[in-house]
Amino acid sequence: MLGKEETKLLKSMGQKPSFPVCLAIGKEGIGDSHVKVLDNALRAHELAKVKAQVGDAAEMKEAACLLAEKTNSEIVEIRGHTALFYRANPLKRGIFSKHR
């Protein structure tokens, strides 16, 4: 579980215009390939942004929860049709060690 300061830092990193979207999910929904792409992005960078074409906020939250569960990650933030995910990589120094 992320603390308040960690969540704040991750949100600020994910909201930068230079932070890329690693995955876009269409109306067809979430498939195994989507989970694999997000899993690889989290392994490499620990933080990943996903855009989804879903109906409303409830559907977006449901899709984000499903992706978080399948990738063993945490949802940092859901804003509109965009979700930000975090998963620590024990083999790397990590995002937080760079900002302390």
N, C-alpha and C positions, 0 to 999 in steps of 0.2 A: 504494500500500500504506500502510495506516494504521500509525502507530507505537503504542507501548504507552500513552503518555499520551493520545493522541487517542482510542484505542479505549476507554480507561477513562472519558473524558469523555462520549463518545457513549453508552456503556452506562448511565451514571448518568442522562443526560437521557432515554433511552428507557424506563427503569424507573420513572419518576415516574408516579404514578396519573393525573396530569393530562395525560400525553402520550397523544394519541388513536391508535387503530388506524385507519389510512387505508384498509385493504383487508381484506376477509374472503373467503377462498377456500373454497368448498364442496366437496363430494365429487365434483362434476363435473370438477374439475381447473382448470388454468390456461388461460384463453382470451386472445385479443387484447385484450379490454376490460380484463382484469386488468392486463396489461402497461401499457396506456395510462394507467390510473388511477395505478399506482405511478410511472410515468415523470413524470406531471404533479405528483405529490406531491413527488418528489425534486427536480424543477425548482424548485418553489416553496419547499420547506423544507429540502432537502438530507438530511433524516433522516426515515425513514418506518418505521412498524411494520405488519406484516402477520400476520394470524392465518389458519391453514389447518386444515381438517378432513381430516387425513390419518391413515393407519394408525399408523405408528410413527416412531421417530427417523430411520431411514434414508430413509423417504419424505419426511419434512419437509426433510431436508437436500437431497434431490434436487430438491424443489419450489423451495427457496430458491436453490439453485445455478442453476436454470433461469431464475428471475426476475432474479437478479443478472446473468446473461449477457445476457438480452434487454433489460435497462435500463442496461447498462454501469455497474453499481453494485457496491459491496462489501458483503458480509455482515458486519455488526458482531458479531452474536450470534444464536444460535438457542437458545431456551429453551422446551422443551416444544413447543407448537404455534404458537409466536410467533417471528417472525424480525424483526430490525432491520437496515435497509439504509441505506447512506450513499453519496451521490454529490455531490461538490463542484460548485457552480455558479460558473463563472468570472465571471459577470456580477454577482454579489453579493459583499458583504464576507465572508460565510461564517460558519459556526458558530464556528470557532476564533478568529476575530478578536474576537468578542464576549467570549470567556472568557480573554483574555490580558492 
